[in-house]
Amino acid sequence: MEIAKTFQISNSQVNRTLNKLEQADILIGREMGRTRVYSLNQKWFLSKELKAMLDKVILNMPLEEQEKYFMKRKRPRKKNKVT
C-alpha cells in the first residue's frame, strides 16, 4: 500500500484509519480492479473546509516534500513524449 510505504507505517494502521474515515462518511471508497480508491465525500458537512485546509497545506509545503508525498509515477514515461 502506497500510503504505508510513504509514511513508513503498517498496512493495518492505514486500513484501520481509512475504514474509520469511511464509516464516519468523511471518505468514500470504491473498488477499481484489485485496488480500493478513496476520495473526500463532497456531501460531508465539513468537506469544503477540509479541502481548503489541505490545499493550503500543500501550497505552503516545500517542493521536495510535495514530490516525496504526491508526485510518484506508477509507470515510465512514453518514449519521445513531448512535455
Biopython code that builds the backbone (N, CA, C, O; Angstrom):
import numpy as np
from Bio.PDB.StructureBuilder import StructureBuilder

atoms = [
    (1, "MET", "N", (0.854, -1.169, 0.000)),
    (1, "MET", "CA", (0.000, 0.000, 0.000)),
    (1, "MET", "C", (0.902, 1.235, 0.000)),
    (1, "MET", "O", (1.803, 1.361, 0.829)),
    (2, "GLU", "N", (0.645, 2.141, -0.940)),
    (2, "GLU", "CA", (1.483, 3.323, -1.123)),
    (2, "GLU", "C", (1.509, 4.236, 0.102)),
    (2, "GLU", "O", (2.564, 4.769, 0.447)),
    (3, "ILE", "N", (0.379, 4.423, 0.755)),
    (3, "ILE", "CA", (0.339, 5.305, 1.933)),
    (3, "ILE", "C", (1.251, 4.753, 3.022)),
    (3, "ILE", "O", (2.012, 5.504, 3.633)),
    (4, "ALA", "N", (1.180, 3.467, 3.265)),
    (4, "ALA", "CA", (2.009, 2.842, 4.299)),
    (4, "ALA", "C", (3.492, 2.973, 3.962)),
    (4, "ALA", "O", (4.300, 3.270, 4.842)),
    (5, "LYS", "N", (3.858, 2.758, 2.701)),
    (5, "LYS", "CA", (5.259, 2.890, 2.290)),
    (5, "LYS", "C", (5.738, 4.327, 2.452)),
    (5, "LYS", "O", (6.825, 4.569, 2.978)),
    (6, "THR", "N", (4.929, 5.278, 2.000)),
    (6, "THR", "CA", (5.326, 6.683, 2.039)),
    (6, "THR", "C", (5.564, 7.163, 3.458)),
    (6, "THR", "O", (6.550, 7.850, 3.724)),
    (7, "PHE", "N", (4.667, 6.807, 4.376)),
    (7, "PHE", "CA", (4.764, 7.304, 5.744)),
    (7, "PHE", "C", (5.415, 6.308, 6.699)),
    (7, "PHE", "O", (5.486, 6.545, 7.905)),
    (8, "GLN", "N", (5.891, 5.187, 6.146)),
    (8, "GLN", "CA", (6.597, 4.158, 6.901)),
    (8, "GLN", "C", (5.805, 3.684, 8.126)),
    (8, "GLN", "O", (6.308, 3.654, 9.249)),
    (9, "ILE", "N", (4.540, 3.314, 7.860)),
    (9, "ILE", "CA", (3.677, 2.732, 8.884)),
    (9, "ILE", "C", (3.096, 1.440, 8.324)),
    (9, "ILE", "O", (3.233, 1.152, 7.135)),
    (10, "SER", "N", (2.451, 0.669, 9.182)),
    (10, "SER", "CA", (1.951, -0.636, 8.737)),
    (10, "SER", "C", (0.677, -0.497, 7.898)),
    (10, "SER", "O", (-0.089, 0.455, 8.045)),
    (11, "ASN", "N", (0.480, -1.474, 7.017)),
    (11, "ASN", "CA", (-0.734, -1.511, 6.193)),
    (11, "ASN", "C", (-1.983, -1.577, 7.068)),
    (11, "ASN", "O", (-3.001, -0.963, 6.748)),
    (12, "SER", "N", (-1.904, -2.328, 8.185)),
    (12, "SER", "CA", (-3.084, -2.462, 9.045)),
    (12, "SER", "C", (-3.459, -1.122, 9.684)),
    (12, "SER", "O", (-4.644, -0.837, 9.857)),
    (13, "GLN", "N", (-2.477, -0.304, 10.032)),
    (13, "GLN", "CA", (-2.789, 1.022, 10.581)),
    (13, "GLN", "C", (-3.502, 1.880, 9.542)),
    (13, "GLN", "O", (-4.478, 2.564, 9.850)),
    (14, "VAL", "N", (-3.006, 1.836, 8.316)),
    (14, "VAL", "CA", (-3.618, 2.618, 7.239)),
    (14, "VAL", "C", (-5.033, 2.121, 6.973)),
    (14, "VAL", "O", (-5.959, 2.925, 6.870)),
    (15, "ASN", "N", (-5.211, 0.808, 6.859)),
    (15, "ASN", "CA", (-6.539, 0.238, 6.605)),
    (15, "ASN", "C", (-7.529, 0.591, 7.708)),
    (15, "ASN", "O", (-8.674, 0.950, 7.438)),
    (16, "ARG", "N", (-7.077, 0.485, 8.941)),
    (16, "ARG", "CA", (-7.950, 0.795, 10.084)),
    (16, "ARG", "C", (-8.401, 2.263, 10.039)),
    (16, "ARG", "O", (-9.575, 2.565, 10.250)),
    (17, "THR", "N", (-7.457, 3.164, 9.764)),
    (17, "THR", "CA", (-7.777, 4.586, 9.702)),
    (17, "THR", "C", (-8.703, 4.901, 8.537)),
    (17, "THR", "O", (-9.674, 5.640, 8.702)),
    (18, "LEU", "N", (-8.417, 4.349, 7.361)),
    (18, "LEU", "CA", (-9.275, 4.586, 6.197)),
    (18, "LEU", "C", (-10.684, 4.039, 6.439)),
    (18, "LEU", "O", (-11.665, 4.677, 6.056)),
    (19, "ASN", "N", (-10.795, 2.874, 7.065)),
    (19, "ASN", "CA", (-12.113, 2.320, 7.384)),
    (19, "ASN", "C", (-12.886, 3.220, 8.337)),
    (19, "ASN", "O", (-14.087, 3.425, 8.162)),
    (20, "LYS", "N", (-12.208, 3.757, 9.339)),
    (20, "LYS", "CA", (-12.879, 4.668, 10.283)),
    (20, "LYS", "C", (-13.348, 5.930, 9.583)),
    (20, "LYS", "O", (-14.456, 6.403, 9.837)),
    (21, "LEU", "N", (-12.517, 6.485, 8.701)),
    (21, "LEU", "CA", (-12.903, 7.690, 7.963)),
    (21, "LEU", "C", (-14.065, 7.412, 7.007)),
    (21, "LEU", "O", (-14.915, 8.274, 6.785)),
    (22, "GLU", "N", (-14.092, 6.206, 6.447)),
    (22, "GLU", "CA", (-15.202, 5.829, 5.570)),
    (22, "GLU", "C", (-16.483, 5.619, 6.371)),
    (22, "GLU", "O", (-17.557, 6.029, 5.932)),
    (23, "GLN", "N", (-16.384, 4.993, 7.527)),
    (23, "GLN", "CA", (-17.563, 4.791, 8.381)),
    (23, "GLN", "C", (-18.128, 6.116, 8.888)),
    (23, "GLN", "O", (-19.332, 6.232, 9.114)),
    (24, "ALA", "N", (-17.264, 7.112, 9.068)),
    (24, "ALA", "CA", (-17.705, 8.434, 9.524)),
    (24, "ALA", "C", (-18.207, 9.291, 8.367)),
    (24, "ALA", "O", (-18.542, 10.457, 8.576)),
    (25, "ASP", "N", (-18.268, 8.748, 7.155)),
    (25, "ASP", "CA", (-18.721, 9.433, 5.939)),
    (25, "ASP", "C", (-17.823, 10.593, 5.534)),
    (25, "ASP", "O", (-18.271, 11.499, 4.833)),
    (26, "ILE", "N", (-16.569, 10.582, 5.961)),
    (26, "ILE", "CA", (-15.626, 11.622, 5.558)),
    (26, "ILE", "C", (-15.002, 11.244, 4.209)),
    (26, "ILE", "O", (-14.771, 12.104, 3.359)),
    (27, "LEU", "N", (-14.736, 9.962, 4.028)),
    (27, "LEU", "CA", (-14.203, 9.457, 2.766)),
    (27, "LEU", "C", (-15.200, 8.519, 2.117)),
    (27, "LEU", "O", (-16.048, 7.923, 2.781)),
    (28, "ILE", "N", (-15.075, 8.400, 0.795)),
    (28, "ILE", "CA", (-15.846, 7.425, 0.030)),
    (28, "ILE", "C", (-14.833, 6.503, -0.633)),
    (28, "ILE", "O", (-13.914, 6.967, -1.308)),
    (29, "GLY", "N", (-14.999, 5.202, -0.442)),
    (29, "GLY", "CA", (-14.110, 4.224, -1.057)),
    (29, "GLY", "C", (-14.833, 3.476, -2.156)),
    (29, "GLY", "O", (-16.013, 3.153, -2.024)),
    (30, "ARG", "N", (-14.122, 3.198, -3.247)),
    (30, "ARG", "CA", (-14.704, 2.403, -4.328)),
    (30, "ARG", "C", (-13.634, 1.486, -4.894)),
    (30, "ARG", "O", (-12.446, 1.807, -4.879)),
    (31, "GLU", "N", (-14.072, 0.348, -5.388)),
    (31, "GLU", "CA", (-13.155, -0.642, -5.935)),
    (31, "GLU", "C", (-12.847, -0.307, -7.390)),
    (31, "GLU", "O", (-13.744, -0.014, -8.181)),
    (32, "MET", "N", (-11.561, -0.355, -7.726)),
    (32, "MET", "CA", (-11.109, -0.213, -9.115)),
    (32, "MET", "C", (-10.161, -1.385, -9.374)),
    (32, "MET", "O", (-8.962, -1.308, -9.107)),
    (33, "GLY", "N", (-10.723, -2.458, -9.896)),
    (33, "GLY", "CA", (-9.940, -3.676, -10.055)),
    (33, "GLY", "C", (-9.655, -4.268, -8.684)),
    (33, "GLY", "O", (-10.574, -4.521, -7.906)),
    (34, "ARG", "N", (-8.373, -4.488, -8.391)),
    (34, "ARG", "CA", (-8.000, -5.020, -7.085)),
    (34, "ARG", "C", (-7.637, -3.919, -6.098)),
    (34, "ARG", "O", (-7.188, -4.199, -4.986)),
    (35, "THR", "N", (-7.832, -2.676, -6.501)),
    (35, "THR", "CA", (-7.439, -1.530, -5.682)),
    (35, "THR", "C", (-8.667, -0.811, -5.153)),
    (35, "THR", "O", (-9.665, -0.672, -5.861)),
    (36, "ARG", "N", (-8.598, -0.358, -3.920)),
    (36, "ARG", "CA", (-9.666, 0.458, -3.341)),
    (36, "ARG", "C", (-9.188, 1.906, -3.387)),
    (36, "ARG", "O", (-8.130, 2.228, -2.847)),
    (37, "VAL", "N", (-9.961, 2.777, -4.028)),
    (37, "VAL", "CA", (-9.611, 4.188, -4.195)),
    (37, "VAL", "C", (-10.522, 5.023, -3.308)),
    (37, "VAL", "O", (-11.739, 4.838, -3.303)),
    (38, "TYR", "N", (-9.927, 5.938, -2.564)),
    (38, "TYR", "CA", (-10.684, 6.783, -1.640)),
    (38, "TYR", "C", (-10.695, 8.222, -2.133)),
    (38, "TYR", "O", (-9.729, 8.704, -2.725)),
    (39, "SER", "N", (-11.811, 8.895, -1.874)),
    (39, "SER", "CA", (-11.915, 10.323, -2.176)),
    (39, "SER", "C", (-12.723, 10.987, -1.069)),
    (39, "SER", "O", (-13.447, 10.327, -0.324)),
    (40, "LEU", "N", (-12.586, 12.286, -0.978)),
    (40, "LEU", "CA", (-13.312, 13.049, 0.023)),
    (40, "LEU", "C", (-14.793, 13.053, -0.328)),
    (40, "LEU", "O", (-15.164, 13.304, -1.475)),
    (41, "ASN", "N", (-15.640, 12.774, 0.664)),
    (41, "ASN", "CA", (-17.086, 12.779, 0.462)),
    (41, "ASN", "C", (-17.559, 14.229, 0.366)),
    (41, "ASN", "O", (-17.549, 14.955, 1.361)),
    (42, "GLN", "N", (-17.969, 14.648, -0.822)),
    (42, "GLN", "CA", (-18.396, 16.029, -1.047)),
    (42, "GLN", "C", (-19.662, 16.384, -0.267)),
    (42, "GLN", "O", (-19.956, 17.562, -0.061)),
    (43, "LYS", "N", (-20.409, 15.369, 0.165)),
    (43, "LYS", "CA", (-21.638, 15.616, 0.924)),
    (43, "LYS", "C", (-21.390, 15.763, 2.419)),
    (43, "LYS", "O", (-22.293, 16.148, 3.162)),
    (44, "TRP", "N", (-20.165, 15.458, 2.868)),
    (44, "TRP", "CA", (-19.833, 15.607, 4.289)),
    (44, "TRP", "C", (-19.846, 17.089, 4.632)),
    (44, "TRP", "O", (-19.335, 17.900, 3.860)),
    (45, "PHE", "N", (-20.416, 17.455, 5.763)),
    (45, "PHE", "CA", (-20.679, 18.857, 6.068)),
    (45, "PHE", "C", (-19.433, 19.737, 6.192)),
    (45, "PHE", "O", (-19.545, 20.956, 6.062)),
    (46, "LEU", "N", (-18.270, 19.172, 6.433)),
    (46, "LEU", "CA", (-17.042, 19.968, 6.525)),
    (46, "LEU", "C", (-16.092, 19.727, 5.349)),
    (46, "LEU", "O", (-14.912, 20.067, 5.431)),
    (47, "SER", "N", (-16.586, 19.154, 4.277)),
    (47, "SER", "CA", (-15.701, 18.789, 3.166)),
    (47, "SER", "C", (-15.031, 20.007, 2.536)),
    (47, "SER", "O", (-13.842, 19.950, 2.221)),
    (48, "LYS", "N", (-15.752, 21.094, 2.347)),
    (48, "LYS", "CA", (-15.166, 22.294, 1.729)),
    (48, "LYS", "C", (-14.063, 22.872, 2.604)),
    (48, "LYS", "O", (-13.012, 23.271, 2.103)),
    (49, "GLU", "N", (-14.304, 22.917, 3.918)),
    (49, "GLU", "CA", (-13.312, 23.454, 4.841)),
    (49, "GLU", "C", (-12.067, 22.569, 4.890)),
    (49, "GLU", "O", (-10.944, 23.071, 4.897)),
    (50, "LEU", "N", (-12.272, 21.244, 4.923)),
    (50, "LEU", "CA", (-11.137, 20.325, 4.962)),
    (50, "LEU", "C", (-10.327, 20.419, 3.680)),
    (50, "LEU", "O", (-9.097, 20.444, 3.726)),
    (51, "LYS", "N", (-10.998, 20.471, 2.538)),
    (51, "LYS", "CA", (-10.293, 20.587, 1.253)),
    (51, "LYS", "C", (-9.508, 21.886, 1.190)),
    (51, "LYS", "O", (-8.364, 21.891, 0.733)),
    (52, "ALA", "N", (-10.099, 22.992, 1.639)),
    (52, "ALA", "CA", (-9.394, 24.277, 1.636)),
    (52, "ALA", "C", (-8.153, 24.220, 2.524)),
    (52, "ALA", "O", (-7.100, 24.744, 2.160)),
    (53, "MET", "N", (-8.277, 23.588, 3.681)),
    (53, "MET", "CA", (-7.140, 23.486, 4.592)),
    (53, "MET", "C", (-6.032, 22.618, 3.982)),
    (53, "MET", "O", (-4.857, 22.977, 4.052)),
    (54, "LEU", "N", (-6.400, 21.483, 3.388)),
    (54, "LEU", "CA", (-5.412, 20.608, 2.766)),
    (54, "LEU", "C", (-4.734, 21.293, 1.579)),
    (54, "LEU", "O", (-3.525, 21.158, 1.393)),
    (55, "ASP", "N", (-5.509, 22.026, 0.778)),
    (55, "ASP", "CA", (-4.929, 22.777, -0.339)),
    (55, "ASP", "C", (-3.912, 23.803, 0.158)),
    (55, "ASP", "O", (-2.858, 23.984, -0.452)),
    (56, "LYS", "N", (-4.228, 24.467, 1.258)),
    (56, "LYS", "CA", (-3.324, 25.464, 1.833)),
    (56, "LYS", "C", (-2.042, 24.814, 2.346)),
    (56, "LYS", "O", (-0.951, 25.353, 2.164)),
    (57, "VAL", "N", (-2.179, 23.659, 2.987)),
    (57, "VAL", "CA", (-1.002, 22.928, 3.482)),
    (57, "VAL", "C", (-0.099, 22.547, 2.312)),
    (57, "VAL", "O", (1.113, 22.758, 2.365)),
    (58, "ILE", "N", (-0.688, 21.987, 1.258)),
    (58, "ILE", "CA", (0.097, 21.551, 0.098)),
    (58, "ILE", "C", (0.755, 22.736, -0.589)),
    (58, "ILE", "O", (1.913, 22.652, -0.997)),
    (59, "LEU", "N", (0.029, 23.837, -0.720)),
    (59, "LEU", "CA", (0.561, 25.038, -1.368)),
    (59, "LEU", "C", (1.773, 25.582, -0.622)),
    (59, "LEU", "O", (2.703, 26.090, -1.248)),
    (60, "ASN", "N", (1.778, 25.484, 0.707)),
    (60, "ASN", "CA", (2.871, 26.020, 1.514)),
    (60, "ASN", "C", (3.948, 24.991, 1.850)),
    (60, "ASN", "O", (4.902, 25.297, 2.565)),
    (61, "MET", "N", (3.796, 23.787, 1.341)),
    (61, "MET", "CA", (4.753, 22.715, 1.596)),
    (61, "MET", "C", (5.951, 22.874, 0.648)),
    (61, "MET", "O", (5.761, 23.178, -0.530)),
    (62, "PRO", "N", (7.171, 22.676, 1.139)),
    (62, "PRO", "CA", (8.336, 22.738, 0.245)),
    (62, "PRO", "C", (8.202, 21.745, -0.911)),
    (62, "PRO", "O", (7.615, 20.673, -0.759)),
    (63, "LEU", "N", (8.747, 22.113, -2.052)),
    (63, "LEU", "CA", (8.611, 21.299, -3.262)),
    (63, "LEU", "C", (9.135, 19.876, -3.076)),
    (63, "LEU", "O", (8.531, 18.924, -3.571)),
    (64, "GLU", "N", (10.262, 19.722, -2.360)),
    (64, "GLU", "CA", (10.804, 18.365, -2.176)),
    (64, "GLU", "C", (9.861, 17.487, -1.354)),
    (64, "GLU", "O", (9.809, 16.276, -1.568)),
    (65, "GLU", "N", (9.117, 18.075, -0.421)),
    (65, "GLU", "CA", (8.129, 17.293, 0.330)),
    (65, "GLU", "C", (6.928, 16.967, -0.540)),
    (65, "GLU", "O", (6.382, 15.867, -0.450)),
    (66, "GLN", "N", (6.506, 17.907, -1.385)),
    (66, "GLN", "CA", (5.406, 17.630, -2.310)),
    (66, "GLN", "C", (5.767, 16.459, -3.206)),
    (66, "GLN", "O", (4.949, 15.564, -3.421)),
    (67, "GLU", "N", (6.984, 16.459, -3.728)),
    (67, "GLU", "CA", (7.423, 15.366, -4.591)),
    (67, "GLU", "C", (7.466, 14.051, -3.826)),
    (67, "GLU", "O", (7.102, 13.004, -4.362)),
    (68, "LYS", "N", (7.909, 14.103, -2.573)),
    (68, "LYS", "CA", (8.009, 12.897, -1.759)),
    (68, "LYS", "C", (6.637, 12.255, -1.528)),
    (68, "LYS", "O", (6.501, 11.033, -1.586)),
    (69, "TYR", "N", (5.635, 13.075, -1.269)),
    (69, "TYR", "CA", (4.322, 12.554, -0.903)),
    (69, "TYR", "C", (3.330, 12.430, -2.046)),
    (69, "TYR", "O", (2.452, 11.569, -1.991)),
    (70, "PHE", "N", (3.436, 13.259, -3.084)),
    (70, "PHE", "CA", (2.359, 13.335, -4.061)),
    (70, "PHE", "C", (2.738, 13.072, -5.504)),
    (70, "PHE", "O", (1.840, 12.896, -6.327)),
    (71, "MET", "N", (3.993, 13.036, -5.856)),
    (71, "MET", "CA", (4.351, 13.001, -7.271)),
    (71, "MET", "C", (5.085, 11.728, -7.662)),
    (71, "MET", "O", (6.116, 11.793, -8.331)),
    (72, "LYS", "N", (4.572, 10.575, -7.257)),
    (72, "LYS", "CA", (5.204, 9.310, -7.611)),
    (72, "LYS", "C", (4.588, 8.779, -8.896)),
    (72, "LYS", "O", (3.368, 8.676, -9.017)),
    (73, "ARG", "N", (5.447, 8.444, -9.852)),
    (73, "ARG", "CA", (4.969, 7.877, -11.119)),
    (73, "ARG", "C", (4.815, 6.373, -10.972)),
    (73, "ARG", "O", (5.665, 5.714, -10.373)),
    (74, "LYS", "N", (3.749, 5.835, -11.509)),
    (74, "LYS", "CA", (3.489, 4.403, -11.458)),
    (74, "LYS", "C", (4.125, 3.666, -12.630)),
    (74, "LYS", "O", (4.437, 2.481, -12.513)),
    (75, "ARG", "N", (4.318, 4.337, -13.740)),
    (75, "ARG", "CA", (4.883, 3.682, -14.910)),
    (75, "ARG", "C", (5.832, 4.659, -15.611)),
    (75, "ARG", "O", (5.729, 5.871, -15.420)),
    (76, "PRO", "N", (6.734, 4.143, -16.402)),
    (76, "PRO", "CA", (7.688, 5.035, -17.075)),
    (76, "PRO", "C", (7.007, 5.897, -18.130)),
    (76, "PRO", "O", (5.968, 5.534, -18.684)),
    (77, "ARG", "N", (7.615, 7.036, -18.389)),
    (77, "ARG", "CA", (7.101, 7.907, -19.444)),
    (77, "ARG", "C", (7.228, 7.245, -20.802)),
    (77, "ARG", "O", (8.125, 6.434, -21.035)),
    (78, "LYS", "N", (6.321, 7.602, -21.688)),
    (78, "LYS", "CA", (6.367, 7.115, -23.050)),
    (78, "LYS", "C", (7.613, 7.699, -23.737)),
    (78, "LYS", "O", (7.930, 8.871, -23.538)),
    (79, "LYS", "N", (8.304, 6.910, -24.524)),
    (79, "LYS", "CA", (9.485, 7.385, -25.232)),
    (79, "LYS", "C", (9.105, 8.515, -26.189)),
    (79, "LYS", "O", (8.040, 8.494, -26.806)),
    (80, "ASN", "N", (9.991, 9.492, -26.296)),
    (80, "ASN", "CA", (9.835, 10.629, -27.212)),
    (80, "ASN", "C", (8.594, 11.460, -26.941)),
    (80, "ASN", "O", (8.074, 12.112, -27.847)),
    (81, "LYS", "N", (8.108, 11.446, -25.694)),
    (81, "LYS", "CA", (6.922, 12.226, -25.362)),
    (81, "LYS", "C", (7.285, 13.693, -25.238)),
    (81, "LYS", "O", (8.271, 14.044, -24.591)),
    (82, "VAL", "N", (6.494, 14.543, -25.855)),
    (82, "VAL", "CA", (6.718, 15.993, -25.787)),
    (82, "VAL", "C", (6.028, 16.493, -24.531)),
    (82, "VAL", "O", (4.852, 16.206, -24.308)),
    (83, "THR", "N", (6.762, 17.246, -23.700)),
    (83, "THR", "CA", (6.172, 17.768, -22.454)),
    (83, "THR", "C", (5.815, 19.214, -22.566)),
    (83, "THR", "O", (5.311, 19.801, -21.609)),
]
sb = StructureBuilder()
sb.init_structure("model")
sb.init_model(0)
sb.init_chain("A")
sb.init_seg("    ")
for serial, (resi, resn, name, xyz) in enumerate(atoms, 1):
    if name == "N":
        sb.init_residue(resn, " ", resi, " ")
    sb.init_atom(name, np.array(xyz, "f"), 0.0, 1.0, " ", f" {name:<3s}", serial, name[0])
structure = sb.get_structure()
